[in-house]
Amino acid sequence: MPASPRPRLAVWKFASCDGCQLSLLDCEDELLAVAGEVEISNFVEASSAVAPGPYDLSLVEGSITTEHDRHRIQDVRAQSRHLITIGACATSGGIQALKNFAHLEDFQRAVYARPEYIESLATSTAIADHIKVDFELRGCPINKHQLLEVISAFLHGRRPNVPTDSVCIECKRRGTVCVVVAQGTPCLGPVTQAGCGAICPAYQRGCYGCFGPQDTPNTEAWTRKLRDLGLSPIDVQHVYRTFNAGAKPFRAAGDAAGVREGT
Amino acid sequence: MNERTIAVDYLARVEGEGALRVRIEHGTAKEVELRIFEPPRFFEALLRGRAATEAPDITARICGICPVAYQMSACHSIEQAYGIHVTGVLRDLRRLLYCGEWIESHALHIYLLHAPDFLGYPDAIRLAHDRPDAVQAGLALKKVGNQILTLLGGREVHPINVRVGGFYRAPSRDELETLRRPLEEASSLAERTVRFAAGLHFPPIEEEYEFVALRHPEEYPLNEGELVSSRGLRIPVTRFEEEFEEVQVPYSHALQAHRRGGGAYLVGPLARYALNRDRLPPRARKLADEVGLEEVVRNPYRSIVVRAIEIVFACEEALRLIDRYSPPAAARVPLPATPSQTRGCAITEAPRGILYHRYDLEPDGRIREAKIVPPTSQNQTRIEEDVRHVVAGAIDRPDAELADACEKAIRNHDPCISCATHFLKLEVERV
């Protein structure tokens, strides 16, 4: 194929569910337009034509959980001019980071009869723990409109317009009645970053923190509130320990909930 | 040279990471290993100690392509343990949500992942240069599936509105009405898809599959039914583990499921169709007849036509459910404070085939042990057999061509490697 003047895009997968890269294919109205703006050079889930690097923009999904991947991410970085991590696995280690609070051997034995065949590190960690990352897009899964905004921003050499304030702001903007105030429903909205569009409260459910901690989360105060709403210490710990359990403020809040592992 | 190894390092256009290794000795495929090297994420381990009510949201993260399947199998399992039954309108809403996932997932596979194989393109983007009509039809269909997921579930990937007992919020009639026109358009696109798929060129291959699927007294199966097979198995889903077992192989991170005392079997569209053709709505059956789809399809390449027929079904079913919808008094069946039995298990039909969940609970409702058997781990051994046959029929072709043929044989089954862990790396060793 002749050299293309279009920026070259690569999509990489580490430990994950594929949902965030699927978000790109879920841009049904925009996909062909995006494909016109960039050359999709390496996107194994969508294409068997893989062109070698370097790439102008790499999107990285998934967390680092194996020795092999610890090296592979270095290689991906070396081939990428800009590198953006997409989704909770890549930005905080994902749900699989729950193993960081347990013993690897115990986890392996719970799933596999022959754990010795299984290659796995004791931890699941964010991509930014291993390499320099140019931008982190949050969410479990990411919001596809934010993904388009981020791709477009990098193509035009500007900072993405992705707010880092809380889900509460989105609830207010959307006109959703607060589920904590009106129904006493436990909600992580005040400590969670916006971006999803405050979907859960709009469906009469408390936010469960899938976009990770907001910029300045007061988890200490919010933990007290969650206890007042009737959650036990272990329930509070579990609330923080889901899809962003490895994100620092949530990790600290979960630890501080004061319950030892296994109780 | 009478020894040859063919390796495909990354299987493209499948969800997840995998590889294939084939060892050819004296012109026969001796070893075929489908290696799933998606890093393990230990879901069954990390679920321990969590509240049973968290299982739907946590297990959804096993697969971004079929999260609803995980949510459904989890909900049904936990509800069984708590002794509650979700019926009537709430059951309809679950079926509707599942229809959305089937439409989305099947349209993705047919147009973006599978069709390029038949038409000689590396991907749908390049296919769109020459056949924009086909790719746009696929994207339009996929979008309607996603509209159902978004309206009813809150978002396309990892919907937030599903809970044990039902939903957080049931939609109004007016809200569901907004899906009618898109679904009517999808319905006619689905019919075009059947004709498009049936017009592709298929290698003349017939496999001897043991098909395994759910079977329901009246419906084409989604959430419920008995477990049946084309070799006469007929059991309640609670007996799944008596009849099927998972084994670990040294070369893969995914466990492989087998019939106890038997062997490989196949789940997914070919199996559902073979065992439930009589439960399809008349229009879908008529279309199948029109395009010459026999009652049992044993050619794995033609699964693309069966997927299209299932989209026709899913659109019709969704419209039927919307027609008769009136909002429920409550969005869920309330859950008792504690489970009434310590074990709950269920099977539902994910787009790729049956998905088994089993939870053993503590008296307070926390999970003591979880077991999850996804469709792709069930199909792995059978996919290896398909590949063995492809190799046998193309043994003299150069490695690159052989590797390409093997990859296509794998993609026929729409494997989702994130679910089973992942795959795609072909290594052929010739001895």
Interface residues (C-beta under 8 A of the other chain):
Chain A: K13 F14 A15 S16 C17 D18 G19 C20 Q21 L22 S23 L25 D26 E28 D29 L31 L32 A35 I40 F43 V44 E45 A46 S47 S48 A49 V50 T65 T66 D69 G94 I95 Q96 L98 K99 A102 D106 F107 Q108 A110 V111 Y112 A113 R114 Y117 I118 E119 S120 S124 C140 P141 K144 C196 I199 C200 A202 Y203 Q204 R205 Y208 C210 D235 H238 T242 F243 G262
Chain B: Y10 L11 A12 R13 V14 E15 G16 E17 E38 P39 P40 R41 F42 F43 E44 A45 L46 R48 G49 R50 A51 E54 D57 I58 R61 I62 C63 G64 I65 P67 L108 L112 L113 P116 P122 D123 A124 I125 R126 A128 P132 V135 Q136 L139 A140 K142 K143 N146 G154 R155 E156 V157 H158 I160 N161 R163 F167 Y168 R169 Q248 V249 P250 H253 L255 A331 E407 C416 S418 H422 L424
